[in-house]
Amino acid sequence: MTISFRRRLSPLSLLAATATVAIVAMVQARADQAAPAAAPTQAALTVVATTPQPAELAVSLAANGNIAPWQEAVIGTEANGLRLAELRAGVGDVVRRGQVLALFATETVQAELLQARAAVGEAEALLGEAQANAQRARDLTPSGALSAQQVQQYLTAERTAQARLDAQKALLRLAELRLRQAQVVAPDAGVISARNATVGAVMPAGTELFRLIRQGRLEWRAEVPAADLPRIRPGMGATLTLPTGGQVRGQVRTVGPTVDDRTRNALVYVDLAAAPAGTAAPRAGMYARGEFEVGRSQALTLPQSAVVLRDGFSYVLRIGADNKVVQTKVGVGRRVGDRIEITGGLDPRARVVAAGGAFLADGDLVRVVAAAPAGAASMAPVAPAPAASR
């Protein structure tokens, strides 16, 4: 026999349960009223939008090479066996044509000059006597007072005296020349690049004293592959980037007629202009990188600040219709000033973040303004919303 028991709630228990449920509902309602409303999604940054702009950019050909003097003159001594008495120029000095660079002691040469002048005076006196005797012999020849042999002797003596005078005058000019050679002068205007002279040294003729960069002109000897030579022609412009970071303009003077059989490169000679004021000037011996301007082409460009480098690739932050940014990988090319060429990966009509992309991630919400205020940064963080009162 199965016996079942049914538990019945008393009226008091039922009333207590009903009161408990009411209290819980009232507490939950009050909690919902006290909770703040959900804050709307907040923009990460205020940015300026930009779009790719068409521009005409130069097509360049890169090359490397040495900077060398256009022409370097070797200045030596012509005087033989003289003592160097004074040096008036040093390395780095800018000199003009004909300027005295060094002086040799001239005591010996001046003595030789005086001796030569005395010898010329003696030869002139002897020549005068010989000419007088020869003239008398010519006058007496018709009368037969002198034999033909005697007349010939007087005439020969006259010619001999004339030759002796000519020889002494040549020696005098030689002494004067040696005196002038005691002064070493610059053959051209330029810059002294080397000095091998030592005061007090007695030097043989032909000894090198100075080296001079003629007119201070330098050239860039660029090494260009043989396949690129047809793209380069005289008169073409070039821009060099110096090891110091400065840039110098140049112009192609000529293309070398031969190609090195080991490197397969040819030399292109580029005349360098003077460096801009306030920048480091190029120096002979520098190894510089440069670019030849071989043409121009159309391109789409963005400010360089709009391109972000991440993990070795270039990206822009494209702004969508909902003001959320989309990280977009792009190809980049030439750089001119503060602009950079976009070679692919971006619609020409797309809006991108002009600056501050490094602070944004894919999907971030931004607030776009028309233009950056004068003197202010083009992006600024949005101020946080005030906290809700509790």
C-alpha positions as CSV (number, residue, x, y, z in Angstrom):
1,M,0.0,0.0,0.0
2,T,1.4,3.3,-1.0
3,I,0.9,6.2,1.3
4,S,1.5,9.8,-0.2
5,F,1.9,13.0,1.9
6,R,1.2,16.5,0.5
7,R,2.8,19.4,2.1
8,R,0.6,22.4,2.4
9,L,1.8,26.0,2.9
10,S,0.2,27.8,5.7
11,P,-1.2,31.3,5.0
12,L,1.6,32.9,7.1
13,S,4.4,31.3,5.0
14,L,2.7,32.4,1.8
15,L,2.6,36.0,3.1
16,A,6.3,36.0,4.0
17,A,7.3,34.8,0.5
18,T,5.3,37.4,-1.2
19,A,6.9,40.2,0.9
20,T,10.4,39.0,0.1
21,V,9.8,39.1,-3.6
22,A,8.4,42.6,-3.4
23,I,11.5,43.8,-1.4
24,V,13.9,42.3,-4.0
25,A,12.1,44.0,-6.9
26,M,12.1,47.4,-5.2
27,V,15.9,47.2,-4.4
28,Q,16.6,46.2,-8.1
29,A,14.6,49.1,-9.4
30,R,16.4,51.6,-7.2
31,A,19.7,50.2,-8.3
32,D,18.8,50.6,-11.9
33,Q,17.8,54.3,-11.3
34,A,21.1,55.0,-9.5
35,A,23.3,53.4,-12.3
36,P,24.7,56.1,-14.9
37,A,23.6,55.9,-18.5
38,A,26.1,54.1,-20.8
39,A,28.6,56.5,-22.2
40,P,28.7,56.9,-26.0
41,T,31.8,55.6,-28.0
42,Q,34.6,58.3,-27.7
43,A,36.9,59.4,-30.5
44,A,40.6,58.5,-30.0
45,L,42.0,61.6,-31.7
46,T,41.1,64.8,-33.5
47,V,42.8,64.6,-36.9
48,V,43.1,66.5,-40.2
49,A,42.1,64.6,-43.3
50,T,44.0,64.8,-46.6
51,T,43.8,63.2,-50.0
52,P,46.5,62.3,-52.5
53,Q,47.5,65.2,-54.7
54,P,48.9,64.9,-58.2
55,A,52.3,66.4,-58.7
56,E,55.1,66.3,-61.3
57,L,58.2,64.7,-59.8
58,A,61.7,64.3,-61.2
59,V,62.8,60.9,-62.3
60,S,66.2,60.3,-60.9
61,L,69.1,57.9,-61.4
62,A,71.2,57.2,-58.3
63,A,75.0,56.8,-58.4
64,N,78.0,57.0,-56.0
65,G,81.4,58.4,-56.6
66,N,84.4,60.5,-55.3
67,I,84.7,64.2,-55.1
68,A,87.9,65.4,-56.6
69,P,89.6,68.6,-57.9
70,W,88.6,69.7,-61.3
71,Q,92.3,70.3,-62.1
72,E,95.2,70.2,-59.6
73,A,98.3,72.2,-60.5
74,V,101.8,71.1,-59.1
75,I,103.9,74.2,-58.2
76,G,107.6,73.4,-58.1
77,T,110.9,75.3,-58.0
78,E,112.8,76.3,-61.2
79,A,115.8,77.7,-59.4
80,N,118.6,75.1,-58.8
81,G,120.6,75.0,-55.6
82,L,119.0,77.9,-53.8
83,R,118.0,78.0,-50.2
84,L,114.3,78.4,-49.4
85,A,114.1,81.5,-47.2
86,E,110.4,82.2,-46.7
87,L,106.9,80.6,-47.1
88,R,103.9,82.8,-47.6
89,A,101.1,80.3,-48.2
90,G,99.8,77.2,-46.4
91,V,97.3,74.5,-46.9
92,G,93.8,75.8,-47.3
93,D,94.8,79.3,-48.3
94,V,92.9,80.9,-51.1
95,V,95.4,82.6,-53.5
96,R,95.1,84.7,-56.6
97,R,97.0,84.3,-59.9
98,G,100.6,85.7,-59.6
99,Q,100.6,85.8,-55.8
100,V,104.0,85.1,-54.2
101,L,103.9,81.8,-52.4
102,A,107.6,81.3,-51.4
103,L,110.9,83.2,-51.6
104,F,114.5,81.8,-52.1
105,A,117.6,83.4,-50.9
106,T,119.0,85.6,-53.7
107,E,122.5,86.7,-52.6
108,T,124.2,84.3,-55.0
109,V,121.9,85.2,-57.9
110,Q,122.4,88.9,-57.3
111,A,126.1,88.5,-57.4
112,E,125.9,86.6,-60.6
113,L,123.6,89.3,-62.0
114,L,126.2,92.0,-61.2
115,Q,128.9,90.0,-62.8
116,A,126.9,89.5,-65.9
117,R,126.2,93.2,-66.2
118,A,129.9,94.0,-65.9
119,A,130.7,91.4,-68.6
120,V,128.2,93.0,-70.9
121,G,129.8,96.4,-70.4
122,E,133.2,95.0,-71.2
123,A,131.9,93.3,-74.3
124,E,130.3,96.6,-75.5
125,A,133.6,98.4,-75.1
126,L,135.5,95.8,-77.1
127,L,132.8,95.8,-79.7
128,G,133.1,99.6,-80.1
129,E,136.9,99.3,-80.6
130,A,136.5,96.5,-83.1
131,Q,133.8,98.4,-85.1
132,A,136.1,101.5,-85.3
133,N,139.1,99.4,-86.6
134,A,136.8,97.7,-89.1
135,Q,135.6,101.0,-90.4
136,R,139.1,102.4,-90.9
137,A,140.0,99.2,-92.7
138,R,137.0,99.6,-95.0
139,D,138.1,103.3,-95.7
140,L,141.7,102.3,-96.5
141,T,140.8,99.4,-98.7
142,P,140.6,101.5,-102.0
143,S,144.0,103.1,-101.4
144,G,145.8,99.7,-100.9
145,A,147.4,100.9,-97.6
146,L,146.3,97.6,-95.9
147,S,146.6,94.2,-97.3
148,A,143.5,92.2,-97.9
149,Q,144.5,89.9,-95.0
150,Q,144.7,92.8,-92.6
151,V,141.4,94.1,-93.7
152,Q,139.8,90.6,-93.2
153,Q,141.3,90.4,-89.7
154,Y,139.7,93.7,-88.6
155,L,136.3,92.7,-90.0
156,T,136.5,89.3,-88.3
157,A,137.4,91.0,-85.0
158,E,134.3,93.2,-85.4
159,R,132.0,90.2,-85.8
160,T,133.7,88.3,-82.9
161,A,133.2,91.3,-80.6
162,Q,129.5,91.4,-81.6
163,A,129.1,87.7,-80.9
164,R,130.8,88.1,-77.5
165,L,128.4,90.9,-76.6
166,D,125.4,88.9,-77.6
167,A,126.7,86.0,-75.4
168,Q,127.2,88.3,-72.4
169,K,123.7,89.7,-72.9
170,A,122.3,86.2,-72.9
171,L,124.1,85.5,-69.6
172,L,122.7,88.7,-68.2
173,R,119.1,87.6,-69.1
174,L,119.8,84.2,-67.6
175,A,120.9,85.9,-64.3
176,E,117.8,88.1,-64.4
177,L,115.6,85.0,-64.9
178,R,117.2,83.2,-62.0
179,L,116.5,86.2,-59.9
180,R,112.8,86.1,-60.9
181,Q,112.7,82.4,-60.2
182,A,113.6,83.0,-56.6
183,Q,110.0,84.0,-56.2
184,V,107.5,81.1,-56.5
185,V,104.1,82.5,-57.7
186,A,100.7,80.9,-58.1
187,P,100.0,80.0,-61.8
188,D,96.3,80.4,-61.3
189,A,93.7,81.4,-58.7
190,G,92.6,78.6,-56.4
191,V,93.1,76.9,-53.0
192,I,96.4,75.4,-51.7
193,S,95.7,71.7,-51.2
194,A,99.2,70.5,-50.2
195,R,102.6,72.0,-49.1
196,N,105.8,70.0,-49.2
197,A,108.2,73.0,-48.8
198,T,110.5,73.4,-45.7
199,V,112.2,76.7,-44.8
200,G,116.0,76.4,-45.0
201,A,116.0,73.5,-47.5
202,V,118.3,73.7,-50.6
203,M,116.3,72.2,-53.4
204,P,117.2,71.1,-56.9
205,A,115.1,72.4,-59.8
206,G,111.8,70.6,-60.3
207,T,111.1,69.9,-56.6
208,E,107.4,70.0,-55.7
209,L,106.5,72.8,-53.3
210,F,102.7,73.2,-53.4
211,R,99.6,71.7,-55.0
212,L,96.8,74.0,-56.1
213,I,93.2,73.3,-56.8
214,R,92.7,75.5,-59.8
215,Q,89.9,78.1,-59.3
216,G,88.7,76.2,-56.3
217,R,86.6,74.0,-58.5
218,L,85.5,70.5,-57.5
219,E,83.9,67.8,-59.5
220,W,82.0,64.6,-58.7
221,R,83.2,61.6,-60.5
222,A,80.1,59.4,-60.4
223,E,80.3,55.7,-61.2
224,V,77.4,54.8,-63.5
225,P,76.6,51.4,-64.9
226,A,77.1,51.1,-68.7
227,A,73.4,50.3,-69.2
228,D,72.4,53.7,-67.7
229,L,74.8,55.8,-69.7
230,P,72.3,56.5,-72.6
231,R,70.1,58.3,-70.1
232,I,72.8,60.8,-69.1
233,R,73.9,63.7,-71.2
234,P,76.0,66.8,-70.7
235,G,74.1,69.7,-69.1
236,M,71.9,67.4,-67.0
237,G,71.4,68.4,-63.4
238,A,72.4,66.4,-60.4
239,T,72.0,66.6,-56.6
240,L,74.7,65.3,-54.2
241,T,74.1,64.3,-50.6
242,L,77.4,64.8,-48.7
243,P,78.5,62.7,-45.7
244,T,77.8,65.7,-43.5
245,G,74.1,65.6,-44.5
246,G,74.2,68.7,-46.7
247,Q,73.2,68.8,-50.4
248,V,75.0,70.4,-53.3
249,R,73.8,70.9,-56.8
250,G,75.9,70.0,-59.9
251,Q,75.8,69.8,-63.7
252,V,77.1,67.1,-65.9
253,R,80.1,68.3,-67.8
254,T,81.0,65.1,-69.7
255,V,80.6,61.4,-69.8
256,G,83.7,59.3,-69.7
257,P,84.6,57.6,-73.0
258,T,85.5,54.3,-71.5
259,V,83.9,51.6,-69.3
260,D,85.9,49.9,-66.6
261,D,86.3,46.2,-67.6
262,R,86.1,45.0,-64.0
263,T,83.2,47.0,-62.6
264,R,81.4,47.7,-65.9
265,N,80.9,51.3,-64.8
266,A,81.8,54.5,-66.5
267,L,82.8,57.8,-64.9
268,V,80.5,60.8,-65.3
269,Y,82.1,64.1,-64.5
270,V,79.8,66.6,-62.7
271,D,80.8,70.2,-62.0
272,L,79.8,71.2,-58.5
273,A,78.3,74.5,-57.6
274,A,79.2,76.4,-54.4
275,A,77.5,75.1,-51.3
276,P,74.6,77.1,-49.9
277,A,75.5,79.6,-47.1
278,G,75.5,78.0,-43.7
279,T,76.0,74.4,-44.9
280,A,79.2,72.3,-45.0
281,A,81.1,72.6,-48.3
282,P,82.2,69.6,-50.3
283,R,85.8,68.6,-49.9
284,A,88.1,66.8,-52.3
285,G,88.3,63.1,-51.3
286,M,84.7,62.8,-50.0
287,Y,82.7,59.8,-51.2
288,A,79.2,61.0,-51.9
289,R,75.9,59.7,-53.2
290,G,74.0,61.6,-55.8
291,E,71.0,61.5,-58.2
292,F,70.8,62.6,-61.8
293,E,67.6,64.2,-63.0
294,V,66.9,62.2,-66.1
295,G,63.3,63.3,-66.6
296,R,59.9,64.1,-64.9
297,S,56.6,62.2,-64.5
298,Q,53.2,62.5,-62.9
299,A,52.6,61.0,-59.4
300,L,50.2,61.0,-56.5
301,T,51.7,62.4,-53.3
302,L,50.9,62.6,-49.6
303,P,52.5,64.5,-46.8
304,Q,55.3,62.3,-45.4
305,S,53.6,62.7,-42.0
306,A,50.6,60.7,-43.3
307,V,52.7,57.6,-44.0
308,V,53.5,55.3,-41.0
309,L,56.2,52.7,-41.0
310,R,55.3,49.5,-39.2
311,D,57.0,46.2,-39.3
312,G,59.1,47.3,-42.3
313,F,56.1,48.3,-44.4
314,S,54.4,51.6,-45.2
315,Y,50.8,52.3,-44.1
316,V,48.3,55.1,-44.2
317,L,45.2,55.4,-41.9
318,R,42.3,55.7,-44.3
319,I,39.2,57.4,-42.8
320,G,35.9,55.5,-43.5
321,A,32.4,56.9,-43.8
322,D,31.8,56.2,-40.1
323,N,35.0,58.1,-39.1
324,K,36.8,54.9,-38.2
325,V,40.3,54.5,-39.5
326,V,41.4,51.5,-41.6
327,Q,45.1,50.7,-41.7
328,T,46.0,50.4,-45.4
329,K,49.3,49.1,-46.8
330,V,50.7,51.3,-49.6
331,G,53.7,51.4,-51.8
332,V,55.9,54.5,-51.7
333,G,58.5,56.0,-54.1
334,R,60.2,59.3,-54.5
335,R,60.4,62.0,-51.8
336,V,60.4,65.7,-52.5
337,G,60.5,68.1,-49.6
338,D,57.7,67.1,-47.2
339,R,55.8,65.0,-49.8
340,I,56.1,61.3,-50.7
341,E,55.0,59.5,-53.8
342,I,52.3,56.8,-53.3
343,T,52.9,54.1,-55.9
344,G,49.9,51.8,-55.1
345,G,47.5,50.5,-52.6
346,L,45.3,53.6,-52.2
347,D,42.3,55.1,-54.0
348,P,43.2,58.6,-55.3
349,R,39.9,59.8,-53.8
350,A,40.5,58.3,-50.3
351,R,40.7,60.4,-47.2
352,V,43.6,59.6,-44.9
353,V,44.9,61.0,-41.6
354,A,47.4,63.7,-42.4
355,A,49.4,63.4,-39.2
356,G,49.4,61.4,-36.0
357,G,48.8,58.0,-37.5
358,A,51.4,56.4,-35.3
359,F,49.0,57.0,-32.3
360,L,46.1,55.2,-34.0
361,A,45.2,51.5,-34.5
362,D,43.0,49.8,-37.1
363,G,39.3,50.5,-36.3
364,D,39.9,53.6,-34.0
365,L,37.2,56.3,-34.1
366,V,38.5,59.8,-34.9
367,R,37.0,63.3,-35.0
368,V,37.9,65.0,-38.4
369,V,38.4,68.7,-38.6
370,A,38.7,70.7,-41.8
371,A,42.2,72.2,-41.1
372,A,44.7,72.6,-38.3
373,P,44.6,75.9,-36.6
374,A,47.5,78.2,-37.2
375,G,50.5,77.5,-35.0
376,A,48.8,74.4,-33.5
377,A,49.5,70.7,-34.1
378,S,47.3,68.9,-36.7
379,M,46.1,66.3,-34.2
380,A,45.1,66.6,-30.5
381,P,43.7,64.1,-28.0
382,V,39.9,64.5,-27.3
383,A,39.2,65.7,-23.7
384,P,37.6,62.9,-21.6
385,A,33.9,63.2,-20.8
386,P,33.1,64.4,-17.3
387,A,32.4,61.6,-14.8
388,A,28.7,61.0,-14.1
389,S,27.5,62.1,-10.6
390,R,26.8,59.3,-8.3
